[in-house]
Amino acid sequence: QLSVQNPFDPAQLQLMNSRISPLWTAEGQSPFLLGTDEQGRDVLSAILYGLRVSLVVGVLGTLFAGILGVT
């Protein structure tokens, strides 16, 4: 698993971890490299989960354009 938590799983929300600063600041904590949001979700995990959809759309669009262009 690439990310620390699933940001879409309500069971993993921890309000006690809300608004943690990124790791490179003095208040940062190690499991949350980019910090957390208001609901305690890891920002890096949310970015990685969004990246999955973007990559699939980009690859499928490129394949479709390539197949259409070759034919």
C-alpha positions in Angstrom: 0.0 0.0 0.0 1.4 3.3 -1.1 -0.6 5.6 1.2 -1.0 5.8 5.0 -4.8 5.8 5.0 -7.8 5.6 2.7 -9.2 9.2 2.7 -12.6 7.9 1.5 -13.1 5.4 4.4 -15.1 7.1 7.1 -13.9 4.5 9.7 -10.4 5.9 9.4 -11.3 9.5 10.1 -9.7 10.7 13.3 -10.7 14.1 14.4 -7.9 14.1 17.0 -5.4 14.2 14.1 -7.1 17.2 12.4 -4.9 20.1 11.1 -1.5 18.6 11.8 1.2 20.6 10.1 3.5 19.1 7.5 6.5 17.1 8.6 9.1 19.8 7.8 7.5 22.2 10.4 8.1 22.1 14.1 4.6 20.8 14.8 4.7 18.1 12.1 4.3 14.4 12.8 6.0 11.5 11.0 3.1 9.5 9.6 1.7 12.6 7.9 4.3 14.0 5.5 2.0 16.8 4.1 -0.1 17.1 7.2 -3.8 16.5 7.7 -7.0 18.4 6.9 -9.9 19.4 9.1 -11.3 15.9 9.3 -8.0 14.2 10.2 -7.4 12.8 6.7 -3.8 12.5 5.4 -3.2 15.1 2.6 -0.6 12.9 0.8 -3.0 9.9 0.8 -5.8 12.1 -0.7 -3.4 13.3 -3.4 -2.3 9.7 -4.2 -5.9 8.5 -4.4 -6.8 11.4 -6.7 -3.7 10.6 -8.8 -5.0 7.1 -9.5 -8.0 8.4 -11.3 -6.1 11.1 -13.2 -3.5 8.5 -14.4 -6.2 6.1 -15.6 -8.0 8.9 -17.5 -4.7 10.1 -19.1 -3.5 6.6 -20.1 -6.9 5.6 -21.6 -7.2 8.9 -23.4 -3.7 8.5 -24.9 -4.4 4.9 -25.9 -7.7 5.9 -27.5 -6.0 8.8 -29.4 -3.2 6.6 -30.5 -5.5 3.8 -31.8 -7.7 6.3 -33.6 -4.6 8.1 -35.1 -3.0 4.9 -36.3 -6.2 3.6 -38.0 
